[in-house]
Amino acid sequence: MKTVTKDLLKNVLKIYDTNEEYFKVSMNGKPSIESIIEDKNDIPPGSNLQNKNYKLISING
């Protein structure tokens, strides 16, 4: 499990791209590096970014 940093954004995008139907419904389009950054930094009202975990979990590397 790795914290998602700038160098891992392309890896996350590859995962997002495998779920095309979800993004058609939730975003009316295709995910992008910008949408990943938004997801990574989006928090509920009254919360703070230190309470959020946005990780990349990989199996066999």
HUJOUR-V126198 format. One record per helix or strand. SS is the DSSP state (helix for helix, strand for strand). FROM is the first residue (numbers start at 1). TO is the last residue. If there is no record, write none. Layout:
ss->SS from->FROM to->TO
ss->SS from->FROM to->TO
This chain:
ss->strand from->2 to->3
ss->helix from->6 to->17
ss->helix from->20 to->27
ss->helix from->33 to->41
ss->helix from->49 to->51
ss->strand from->55 to->56
